[in-house]
Amino acid sequence: MSSWIFVIGFLLIPKLVGTDSIDECYFKVKEDYHHEGNVVIGVFFPLNIFYAGKKFSYVYLPHYLKDFQMQYNFRNYKFLLTLVFAVEEINKNPYLLPNISLGFDFYNIPYMDIQILMNAAIWLTGLNNPLSNYNCIKEKKAAAVLTGISWTTSAHIGTLLHLYKFPQITFGPFDPTLNDPGQFSSVYQMASKDTFLSYAIVSLMVHFHWNWVGLVLPDNHKGTNFLSDLRDKFESSGVCMAFVEMIPGTWTSFSKNFFKTLGKIQESLANVIIIYGDTDSLQGLMRNLGQQYLTQRVWVMNSQWDATHHAEYFMLDTFHGSLTFEHQHEEMIEFTNFIRGVNPYKYPEDNYLPKLWHLFFKCQFSKLNCQLLEICQPNASLEFLPRHIFNTAMNEESYNIYKAVYAVAHSLHKMSLQQVQLQLQANGKTMEFFPWQLHHFLRKIIVEHNMDLDGKHKSDAEYDILNFWNFPKGLGLKVKIGSFSPNTSKHQQLSLHEQMIQWPEKFSEIPPSVCNDRCGPGFRKVSLEGKAVCCYDCTPCPDNEISNETDVDQCIKCPENHFANREKNHCLHKVDSFLAHEHPLGMILTSIALCFSALTVVVLGVFIKHKDTPIVKANNRSLSYILLMALTICFLCSLLFIGRPNTVTCILQQITFGGVFTVVLATVLAKAITVVIAFKVTFPGRVVRWLILSRALNFIIPLCSLIQFILFGIWLGTSPPFIHQDAHTEYGYIIIVCNKGSDVAFHCVLGYLCSLALGSYIMAFMSRNLPDTFNEAKFLSFSMLVFFCVWVTFLPVYHSTKGKVMVAMEVFSILASSAAILGFIFAPKCYIILLKPDKNSLHYMRERKHLRRKKPFKT
């Protein structure tokens, strides 16, 4: 690094020359440069940054500086070469300004206001001690003035030339002050406006998710306007400013607050810092920022403030990985070839080339005439210099100079054609015109080329995005890695080749620049009171809501048929849940239902086979057959509750369940009433005989069933059962069940069944101790008691469960109540029929009857 100290942007010449004779040659060489021509352009811009040295008092020169130290900016020297290239190209063109040669007078302007005006006055008058309104140069005509790169230079010269309506073209950064027609009516700006620079910067911030950035601006009207524009764009795009530093343009003002500014930059969490301005407005910052160890930041800059060209003030490592926005301009291979061929012997009138050849190629000066000795390196060329010192490619300012010279040439050409038409120009004579006459043609030429004059013919500026590489060390290379075009659709305006970007050495990937860690998927942002919107907390998404992006303000609720996964970053499709036959619980209940229904059929077969036995005939075998068939259907109706429900099965579930159980309970009630009538009724024998002979008891079952079916009709007519999908009760599942429709109707049906069971129980309980050999009253009462207990217990359990468990409880209640009736009523009879056939005979019945008659006598 130490071996390249002398080639970092600005160069301190006397330190490298080192001898008094060479110093003398340096200061014998003039700082101006004249290229002869019939028509000339005055050119004013700085090649050196400042003078320093010891003051030596003379009577006539009280501020003469002896032991000069001059720091040359070779980036600006390329502007002078661009001027030479454009003038030569025009003079070689036979179709542009024929018979008229174009020249220029260049004056090196230091950063001192009085010297700027002095050089301009010397050029206007041709006098070393200029006098107003005198012009001692008669042999050549001045067409226009070219100024830059600082707006202060253009403003000072523009104020002077405005008095003479002298055309002035500035190639420096666009400045709205110079665009004021009332103050600078003769000034034309070649640079494009930075209208879309704020859009381009914000697009870059959004693309890389940088929402916490610092901002360094010049403390002038340009900095204030840019800050206002950028703040509006930041607010609409969710980007916040970590700090804003307005830098004074003067070194004295800046030095007082430098360490405060430096402290803000170092303490800030922002890894991205935007620098907007130019070399002139931020010279205080330039002299110190690069000397600090701030290599862990991504600097985003505009091209007018390109820190990589000023090496004494900037270490190259500081800006490795920085990004620069530059207006797009035409690439010119001819200019690069021209630069390669430039040397002091080809252009002896150039006063700066000998200094460069001595400095970089060790050429020696002659002590007699201060000319370079012809002992230099053969084939020496500016293209051999490091690119961060001298880049042979045409940059934005050089392109503006090129356009400016051509604008003057075309204006002169059009004016000469007009003069020929008016026969005001004689063949072979010098073109006669006044500078103010050029305004009409110059304005038209610039407008035709869309070179933004008064805002009426402005073309949208497009930007190239350049990345500064300093790896390997000392490379100092700027590489185009993208572009920004405001003319395309919003999502295609920014184009980047991210794989080409070199970031600061601290970062192995895209550096973050946020106030706090980003909220990942599954979380949302929560604003913090009293802090910027970019500073927030992260909280998990609520239940059944997700966020599949980072830094979202609100989570998204999953659709009804979806549910959020555990990480809450995806909505998963819910699984339909119902009591399926394949489910273990469904398989168990199905097996039980089929087994009990088969068992009931077997019992029915046993009864039919032994239909003539006393035990079958004793308790009205017809009612027994009806009860067994109804129980078989009861067991099978539970299968309607298993499997994926539909509208038909939902209606059949309730009708079948209620109707069959009504038949079962009505049959049990008929059995109980038959026993009571046979043994307990004290009515006259005629009435009993009528009830028995007329078979009025057979109407109990139809009558009870009719009442139940009336309830069904009302139920189905008002609010029938339907399919219900419950997507909220069970996480990750859609519970598909049959909704009862009317809860009142359902409970009325169930209450009616329980009342039948209660009536049957009462009747059976009354006849439990009647002296019949095969009296089943006890078993009827037990079965009704179990039935009643099952369904009374069912209600609270049913209402406390959901989904398939609720359906399983209903199926279990149907099976349990049916099994109780089957078991308590028919199990004892089957036991006697199958295992105790001796008790199922008339002989056994007579003996039991005889014993019951003798029993009272024993007591």
ZAMARGU-4260 file (C-alpha; in steps of 0.2 Angstrom, whole numbers, plus 5000, padded with zeros to 4 digits):
<rodrens>
0) 5000/5000/5000 | 5014/5012/5004 | 5022/5010/4987 | 5006/5017/4979 | 5003/5032/4991
5) 5008/5044/4977 | 4995/5037/4965 | 4979/5038/4975 | 4968/5052/4966 | 4977/5068/4970
10) 4996/5069/4969 | 5008/5080/4978 | 5020/5083/4964 | 5035/5091/4973 | 5037/5077/4985
15) 5040/5066/4969 | 5051/5078/4960 | 5063/5081/4973 | 5076/5094/4965 | 5076/5112/4963
20) 5079/5112/4944 | 5064/5101/4941 | 5054/5113/4953 | 5059/5127/4942 | 5054/5118/4926
25) 5037/5114/4934 | 5033/5132/4937 | 5040/5139/4921 | 5027/5129/4912 | 5010/5138/4911
30) 4994/5132/4918 | 4984/5136/4902 | 4982/5127/4886 | 4977/5135/4869 | 4972/5125/4854
35) 4972/5137/4838 | 4956/5139/4828 | 4946/5151/4818 | 4932/5150/4831 | 4937/5146/4849
40) 4928/5140/4865 | 4933/5146/4882 | 4936/5132/4894 | 4937/5134/4913 | 4938/5120/4925
45) 4951/5115/4939 | 4965/5103/4937 | 4972/5106/4954 | 4964/5106/4971 | 4974/5120/4980
50) 4990/5129/4982 | 5000/5128/4998 | 5017/5135/5004 | 5027/5149/5013 | 5022/5166/5010
55) 5036/5177/5003 | 5033/5196/5003 | 5037/5206/4988 | 5032/5225/4985 | 5022/5221/4970
60) 5017/5203/4974 | 5013/5203/4993 | 5005/5186/4992 | 5017/5177/4981 | 5019/5159/4987
65) 5036/5152/4986 | 5039/5133/4987 | 5023/5129/4979 | 5014/5113/4982 | 5001/5108/4969
70) 4990/5093/4970 | 4984/5088/4953 | 4968/5079/4950 | 4971/5068/4935 | 4952/5063/4934
75) 4949/5081/4929 | 4964/5080/4916 | 4953/5068/4906 | 4941/5082/4904 | 4954/5092/4895
80) 4959/5076/4884 | 4940/5074/4880 | 4940/5092/4874 | 4955/5089/4863 | 4947/5073/4856
85) 4930/5082/4852 | 4938/5097/4844 | 4950/5086/4833 | 4935/5075/4828 | 4925/5090/4822
90) 4939/5098/4813 | 4942/5081/4803 | 4924/5080/4798 | 4922/5088/4781 | 4903/5089/4783
95) 4903/5099/4799 | 4910/5117/4799 | 4919/5116/4783 | 4933/5129/4780 | 4931/5133/4798
100) 4943/5127/4812 | 4937/5125/4830 | 4949/5129/4844 | 4949/5132/4862 | 4957/5142/4876
105) 4959/5132/4892 | 4962/5140/4909 | 4965/5130/4925 | 4954/5137/4938 | 4958/5134/4956
110) 4946/5134/4970 | 4947/5153/4973 | 4932/5164/4968 | 4943/5179/4964 | 4955/5168/4953
115) 4939/5161/4943 | 4933/5179/4938 | 4951/5185/4935 | 4954/5171/4922 | 4937/5173/4914
120) 4941/5192/4912 | 4958/5189/4905 | 4951/5177/4892 | 4937/5190/4887 | 4949/5205/4885
125) 4966/5196/4881 | 4974/5207/4894 | 4984/5201/4909 | 4977/5216/4918 | 4960/5215/4911
130) 4950/5231/4908 | 4931/5230/4906 | 4924/5231/4888 | 4941/5230/4880 | 4946/5215/4868
135) 4963/5214/4862 | 4961/5198/4852 | 4955/5202/4835 | 4961/5187/4825 | 4950/5174/4832
140) 4931/5174/4837 | 4925/5167/4853 | 4909/5157/4852 | 4905/5150/4869 | 4912/5146/4886
145) 4913/5128/4893 | 4913/5128/4913 | 4913/5115/4926 | 4913/5104/4936 | 4908/5114/4952
150) 4892/5124/4951 | 4901/5138/4960 | 4913/5140/4945 | 4899/5140/4933 | 4889/5153/4943
155) 4903/5165/4945 | 4907/5165/4927 | 4889/5165/4922 | 4886/5181/4932 | 4900/5189/4922
160) 4895/5183/4905 | 4877/5186/4908 | 4882/5205/4905 | 4887/5201/4888 | 4874/5188/4884
165) 4889/5176/4881 | 4883/5158/4878 | 4890/5147/4893 | 4888/5128/4893 | 4892/5119/4910
170) 4895/5100/4910 | 4895/5098/4929 | 4881/5091/4940 | 4864/5098/4936 | 4859/5112/4947
175) 4842/5120/4948 | 4850/5137/4952 | 4859/5138/4936 | 4842/5134/4927 | 4834/5150/4933
180) 4832/5160/4917 | 4830/5176/4926 | 4848/5175/4934 | 4857/5164/4921 | 4848/5166/4905
185) 4864/5162/4895 | 4869/5146/4904 | 4865/5129/4897 | 4867/5113/4907 | 4872/5097/4898
190) 4870/5086/4913 | 4853/5076/4916 | 4843/5081/4930 | 4843/5069/4945 | 4824/5068/4945
195) 4824/5049/4946 | 4839/5047/4957 | 4829/5045/4973 | 4818/5032/4964 | 4833/5022/4959
200) 4841/5023/4977 | 4824/5018/4985 | 4822/5004/4973 | 4839/4997/4978 | 4835/4999/4996
205) 4819/4989/4994 | 4827/4976/4983 | 4840/4972/4996 | 4828/4974/5011 | 4838/4988/5018
210) 4826/4999/5029 | 4838/5007/5041 | 4851/5018/5031 | 4861/5033/5035 | 4862/5049/5025
215) 4876/5061/5022 | 4871/5077/5012 | 4879/5094/5008 | 4872/5108/5018 | 4865/5118/5004
220) 4850/5119/4993 | 4854/5103/4983 | 4856/5093/4999 | 4840/5100/5006 | 4830/5097/4991
225) 4836/5079/4989 | 4833/5075/5007 | 4815/5081/5005 | 4812/5071/4990 | 4821/5055/4997
230) 4811/5056/5013 | 4795/5056/5004 | 4800/5040/4994 | 4807/5032/5010 | 4791/5034/5019
235) 4780/5026/5005 | 4793/5012/5004 | 4795/5008/5022 | 4813/5013/5023 | 4819/5024/5038
240) 4834/5035/5040 | 4845/5030/5054 | 4854/5047/5054 | 4855/5062/5043 | 4871/5073/5043
245) 4871/5089/5033 | 4890/5093/5029 | 4896/5111/5028 | 4905/5114/5011 | 4920/5123/5020
250) 4934/5114/5028 | 4933/5126/5043 | 4915/5123/5047 | 4916/5104/5044 | 4931/5102/5055
255) 4922/5108/5070 | 4909/5094/5069 | 4919/5080/5061 | 4921/5069/5076 | 4903/5071/5080
260) 4898/5065/5062 | 4911/5051/5063 | 4904/5045/5080 | 4886/5044/5072 | 4892/5034/5058
265) 4902/5022/5069 | 4888/5020/5082 | 4874/5018/5070 | 4867/5000/5066 | 4865/5005/5048
270) 4877/4996/5037 | 4872/5006/5022 | 4876/5025/5020 | 4870/5036/5006 | 4881/5050/5001
275) 4874/5063/4990 | 4884/5078/4983 | 4899/5083/4973 | 4918/5085/4976 | 4915/5104/4980
280) 4901/5103/4992 | 4908/5088/5002 | 4927/5093/5002 | 4928/5093/5021 | 4921/5075/5022
285) 4932/5070/5008 | 4948/5075/5017 | 4944/5064/5032 | 4932/5050/5029 | 4944/5039/5020
290) 4957/5041/5033 | 4946/5033/5046 | 4944/5014/5047 | 4926/5014/5041 | 4928/4999/5030
295) 4913/4989/5036 | 4900/5000/5027 | 4891/4999/5010 | 4892/5017/5003 | 4879/5021/4990
300) 4884/5037/4980 | 4880/5047/4965 | 4893/5049/4952 | 4897/5067/4955 | 4904/5062/4972
305) 4915/5048/4966 | 4926/5045/4981 | 4937/5032/4972 | 4946/5046/4962 | 4953/5055/4977
310) 4966/5044/4985 | 4975/5056/4997 | 4958/5058/5005 | 4952/5041/5003 | 4959/5024/5006
315) 4953/5012/4993 | 4949/4999/5005 | 4936/5011/5013 | 4925/5011/4998 | 4928/4993/4992
320) 4910/4986/4989 | 4902/5003/4987 | 4888/5006/4974 | 4888/5021/4962 | 4873/5028/4952
325) 4879/5035/4936 | 4869/5042/4921 | 4869/5031/4906 | 4880/5038/4892 | 4886/5032/4875
330) 4902/5020/4876 | 4915/5027/4864 | 4929/5016/4858 | 4937/5030/4848 | 4940/5040/4864
335) 4949/5025/4872 | 4960/5023/4857 | 4963/5042/4857 | 4969/5041/4875 | 4981/5027/4871
340) 4989/5037/4858 | 4992/5053/4868 | 5010/5058/4873 | 5020/5074/4875 | 5028/5073/4858
345) 5012/5072/4849 | 5004/5087/4858 | 5019/5098/4862 | 5007/5112/4866 | 4999/5102/4881
350) 5008/5109/4896 | 5002/5095/4907 | 5008/5079/4898 | 5026/5082/4902 | 5022/5083/4920
355) 5013/5066/4919 | 5027/5058/4909 | 5040/5064/4922 | 5029/5058/4936 | 5024/5041/4930
360) 5037/5036/4917 | 5053/5044/4925 | 5056/5056/4910 | 5068/5070/4914 | 5067/5088/4910
365) 5080/5098/4900 | 5088/5112/4911 | 5089/5123/4896 | 5071/5124/4889 | 5062/5113/4902
370) 5057/5101/4888 | 5057/5082/4890 | 5072/5073/4885 | 5069/5059/4873 | 5075/5045/4884
375) 5057/5040/4890 | 5051/5023/4890 | 5046/5017/4873 | 5027/5015/4870 | 5023/5024/4886
380) 5004/5027/4887 | 4991/5033/4899 | 4982/5016/4898 | 4996/5009/4908 | 4991/5019/4923
385) 4980/5011/4937 | 4961/5014/4933 | 4957/5023/4949 | 4970/5036/4944 | 4966/5037/4926
390) 4953/5027/4917 | 4953/5028/4898 | 4935/5025/4896 | 4923/5040/4894 | 4914/5044/4910
395) 4898/5054/4913 | 4906/5072/4914 | 4918/5068/4899 | 4903/5063/4889 | 4894/5079/4894
400) 4909/5089/4888 | 4909/5079/4871 | 4891/5084/4869 | 4894/5102/4873 | 4908/5104/4860
405) 4897/5096/4847 | 4882/5107/4852 | 4893/5122/4849 | 4899/5115/4833 | 4882/5111/4826
410) 4875/5128/4831 | 4890/5137/4822 | 4887/5126/4807 | 4868/5130/4806 | 4872/5148/4809
415) 4885/5148/4795 | 4873/5140/4783 | 4860/5154/4787 | 4874/5167/4784 | 4878/5159/4767
420) 4859/5159/4762 | 4859/5177/4767 | 4875/5180/4757 | 4884/5187/4772 | 4899/5177/4771
425) 4912/5178/4758 | 4922/5163/4752 | 4938/5160/4761 | 4934/5174/4774 | 4933/5171/4793
430) 4915/5168/4799 | 4908/5184/4806 | 4896/5184/4821 | 4892/5190/4838 | 4892/5177/4852
435) 4874/5182/4857 | 4868/5176/4840 | 4872/5159/4844 | 4859/5157/4857 | 4845/5153/4845
440) 4854/5139/4837 | 4862/5132/4853 | 4845/5131/4862 | 4837/5123/4847 | 4852/5110/4845
445) 4851/5106/4864 | 4832/5104/4864 | 4833/5093/4848 | 4845/5081/4857 | 4834/5081/4872
450) 4847/5089/4883 | 4835/5096/4896 | 4835/5115/4896 | 4819/5122/4904 | 4810/5106/4908
455) 4799/5106/4893 | 4809/5093/4883 | 4816/5083/4897 | 4820/5064/4894 | 4819/5052/4908
460) 4836/5049/4914 | 4842/5031/4915 | 4856/5025/4927 | 4870/5013/4927 | 4874/5005/4944
465) 4893/5003/4947 | 4902/4992/4960 | 4919/4997/4966 | 4931/4983/4967 | 4948/4984/4976
470) 4952/4966/4977 | 4966/4962/4974 | 4972/4977/4983 | 4975/4992/4972 | 4964/4987/4958
475) 4952/5002/4960 | 4940/4995/4947 | 4922/5001/4944 | 4911/4987/4936 | 4893/4989/4930
480) 4882/4977/4939 | 4865/4984/4935 | 4854/4998/4929 | 4839/5008/4933 | 4826/5013/4920
485) 4811/5023/4925 | 4802/5020/4908 | 4799/5002/4911 | 4786/4994/4922 | 4788/4996/4941
490) 4794/4978/4944 | 4807/4979/4930 | 4814/4996/4933 | 4829/4989/4943 | 4840/4976/4935
495) 4854/4969/4945 | 4867/4955/4942 | 4869/4951/4961 | 4882/4937/4957 | 4894/4951/4951
500) 4893/4962/4966 | 4908/4963/4978 | 4903/4967/4996 | 4915/4974/5009 | 4926/4961/5016
505) 4916/4959/5032 | 4901/4952/5023 | 4901/4936/5014 | 4884/4939/5007 | 4871/4953/5005
510) 4874/4964/5021 | 4859/4967/5032 | 4855/4985/5036 | 4840/4985/5048 | 4835/4992/5064
515) 4832/4975/5072 | 4831/4957/5066 | 4818/4954/5053 | 4802/4945/5057 | 4803/4929/5048
520) 4788/4918/5042 | 4776/4914/5056 | 4778/4931/5064 | 4771/4949/5061 | 4778/4966/5066
525) 4772/4975/5081 | 4776/4994/5081 | 4786/5001/5096 | 4779/5017/5103 | 4791/5032/5101
530) 4802/5023/5088 | 4803/5023/5069 | 4792/5012/5060 | 4807/5002/5055 | 4810/4997/5073
535) 4798/4985/5079 | 4795/4968/5089 | 4790/4952/5081 | 4775/4942/5088 | 4769/4925/5082
540) 4753/4925/5071 | 4737/4921/5080 | 4728/4904/5078 | 4724/4899/5061 | 4734/4914/5053
545) 4750/4913/5044 | 4764/4924/5037 | 4774/4916/5023 | 4785/4932/5020 | 4797/4942/5031
550) 4792/4958/5039 | 4773/4957/5037 | 4762/4969/5046 | 4747/4958/5046 | 4745/4939/5046
555) 4734/4931/5033 | 4719/4920/5040 | 4718/4903/5032 | 4703/4898/5022 | 4689/4888/5031
560) 4695/4872/5024 | 4713/4875/5028 | 4723/4876/5044 | 4739/4884/5049 | 4754/4872/5052
565) 4764/4873/5069 | 4776/4885/5062 | 4762/4896/5055 | 4770/4899/5038 | 4759/4888/5028
570) 4740/4884/5026 | 4737/4865/5025 | 4722/4857/5019 | 4711/4851/5033 | 4707/4832/5034
575) 4689/4827/5033 | 4684/4819/5050 | 4670/4808/5053 | 4666/4791/5061 | 4673/4780/5047
580) 4671/4762/5045 | 4690/4761/5043 | 4693/4770/5060 | 4696/4758/5074 | 4681/4765/5084
585) 4670/4763/5069 | 4676/4746/5066 | 4672/4741/5084 | 4655/4749/5084 | 4651/4741/5067
590) 4656/4724/5073 | 4646/4726/5089 | 4631/4731/5079 | 4632/4717/5067 | 4635/4704/5081
595) 4620/4710/5091 | 4609/4710/5076 | 4615/4693/5071 | 4612/4687/5089 | 4594/4695/5089
600) 4590/4685/5073 | 4596/4669/5081 | 4585/4673/5096 | 4571/4676/5084 | 4575/4659/5076
605) 4575/4650/5093 | 4558/4658/5097 | 4550/4653/5081 | 4557/4636/5082 | 4550/4634/5100
610) 4535/4644/5097 | 4523/4631/5104 | 4532/4629/5121 | 4525/4637/5136 | 4538/4650/5139
615) 4536/4657/5122 | 4517/4657/5122 | 4516/4663/5140 | 4521/4681/5136 | 4512/4684/5119
620) 4524/4677/5107 | 4517/4689/5093 | 4524/4704/5103 | 4540/4694/5106 | 4542/4692/5087
625) 4539/4711/5084 | 4551/4716/5098 | 4565/4705/5091 | 4563/4711/5074 | 4562/4729/5080
630) 4578/4726/5090 | 4587/4719/5075 | 4583/4735/5065 | 4589/4745/5081 | 4606/4737/5080
635) 4607/4739/5061 | 4601/4757/5062 | 4617/4761/5071 | 4626/4758/5055 | 4618/4774/5048
640) 4629/4784/5060 | 4645/4776/5054 | 4653/4782/5038 | 4653/4798/5028 | 4636/4806/5031
645) 4625/4814/5018 | 4608/4822/5018 | 4599/4806/5015 | 4608/4797/5029 | 4606/4811/5041
650) 4587/4811/5039 | 4587/4792/5040 | 4597/4792/5056 | 4584/4801/5066 | 4568/4793/5057
655) 4575/4775/5059 | 4582/4778/5076 | 4566/4786/5083 | 4553/4775/5074 | 4561/4758/5078
660) 4564/4763/5096 | 4546/4769/5097 | 4541/4752/5091 | 4552/4743/5103 | 4546/4753/5118
665) 4528/4752/5113 | 4530/4733/5112 | 4537/4733/5129 | 4523/4744/5135 | 4510/4732/5127
670) 4519/4717/5136 | 4518/4726/5153 | 4500/4731/5151 | 4495/4714/5145 | 4503/4707/5161
675) 4494/4720/5172 | 4477/4717/5164 | 4479/4699/5166 | 4483/4699/5184 | 4480/4715/5192
680) 4464/4723/5185 | 4449/4722/5196 | 4436/4728/5183 | 4421/4716/5180 | 4426/4701/5170
685) 4416/4708/5155 | 4428/4723/5152 | 4443/4712/5154 | 4436/4699/5142 | 4432/4713/5130
690) 4450/4720/5130 | 4457/4703/5128 | 4444/4697/5115 | 4444/4713/5105 | 4463/4714/5105
695) 4463/4732/5109 | 4480/4730/5116 | 4486/4728/5098 | 4483/4746/5094 | 4496/4752/5107
700) 4510/4750/5095 | 4502/4759/5080 | 4496/4773/5091 | 4512/4776/5099 | 4521/4775/5083
705) 4508/4787/5075 | 4512/4800/5089 | 4531/4799/5085 | 4529/4800/5066 | 4518/4816/5069
710) 4533/4823/5078 | 4544/4818/5064 | 4533/4826/5051 | 4534/4843/5061 | 4553/4841/5063
715) 4556/4837/5044 | 4544/4851/5039 | 4551/4865/5050 | 4570/4861/5052 | 4576/4844/5045
720) 4593/4837/5049 | 4607/4842/5037 | 4626/4840/5034 | 4637/4851/5045 | 4655/4854/5042
725) 4664/4860/5058 | 4681/4868/5053 | 4685/4876/5070 | 4682/4863/5084 | 4696/4851/5080
730) 4714/4858/5075 | 4718/4852/5057 | 4701/4844/5054 | 4685/4847/5046 | 4672/4838/5056
735) 4658/4832/5045 | 4642/4827/5056 | 4624/4827/5054 | 4616/4843/5062 | 4600/4838/5070
740) 4592/4854/5063 | 4579/4858/5076 | 4586/4854/5094 | 4569/4856/5101 | 4562/4842/5089
745) 4576/4831/5093 | 4574/4833/5112 | 4555/4830/5110 | 4558/4814/5100 | 4571/4808/5114
750) 4559/4814/5128 | 4545/4804/5120 | 4555/4789/5120 | 4560/4791/5138 | 4542/4794/5143
755) 4537/4777/5134 | 4552/4769/5143 | 4546/4776/5160 | 4528/4771/5157 | 4534/4753/5152
760) 4544/4753/5168 | 4530/4758/5179 | 4518/4745/5172 | 4532/4731/5173 | 4536/4736/5191
765) 4518/4735/5196 | 4517/4717/5190 | 4535/4711/5195 | 4528/4700/5209 | 4513/4692/5201
770) 4512/4673/5203 | 4515/4668/5185 | 4528/4654/5181 | 4535/4663/5167 | 4531/4681/5172
775) 4543/4693/5163 | 4538/4709/5172 | 4554/4709/5182 | 4565/4708/5166 | 4554/4721/5158
780) 4557/4733/5172 | 4575/4730/5173 | 4577/4733/5154 | 4567/4749/5155 | 4577/4755/5170
785) 4593/4752/5160 | 4586/4760/5144 | 4581/4775/5154 | 4597/4777/5163 | 4607/4776/5146
790) 4598/4789/5138 | 4597/4801/5153 | 4616/4799/5154 | 4618/4801/5135 | 4611/4819/5135
795) 4625/4828/5145 | 4639/4817/5138 | 4632/4821/5120 | 4632/4839/5123 | 4650/4839/5130
800) 4658/4830/5115 | 4661/4835/5097 | 4665/4826/5081 | 4666/4808/5079 | 4666/4805/5098
805) 4649/4813/5099 | 4643/4801/5085 | 4651/4787/5094 | 4642/4791/5110 | 4625/4791/5101
810) 4629/4774/5092 | 4635/4767/5109 | 4619/4773/5118 | 4608/4764/5104 | 4618/4748/5105
815) 4618/4748/5124 | 4600/4752/5126 | 4595/4739/5113 | 4607/4726/5121 | 4599/4729/5138
820) 4582/4726/5131 | 4588/4710/5122 | 4598/4704/5137 | 4586/4707/5151 | 4570/4701/5142
825) 4576/4687/5131 | 4592/4680/5139 | 4583/4671/5153 | 4570/4663/5141 | 4584/4657/5130
830) 4593/4650/5144 | 4577/4640/5149 | 4573/4635/5131 | 4591/4629/5127 | 4598/4624/5143
835) 4583/4620/5154 | 4571/4612/5142 | 4563/4602/5157 | 4556/4618/5164 | 4548/4623/5147
840) 4534/4610/5149 | 4516/4609/5154 | 4520/4596/5168 | 4533/4609/5176 | 4520/4622/5175
845) 4507/4612/5183 | 4519/4607/5197 | 4523/4625/5200 | 4505/4630/5200 | 4501/4616/5213
850) 4515/4622/5224 | 4509/4640/5224 | 4492/4634/5229 | 4498/4624/5244 | 4510/4637/5250
855) 4497/4647/5260 | 4492/4632/5269 | 4510/4628/5274 | 4511/4646/5282
</rodrens>
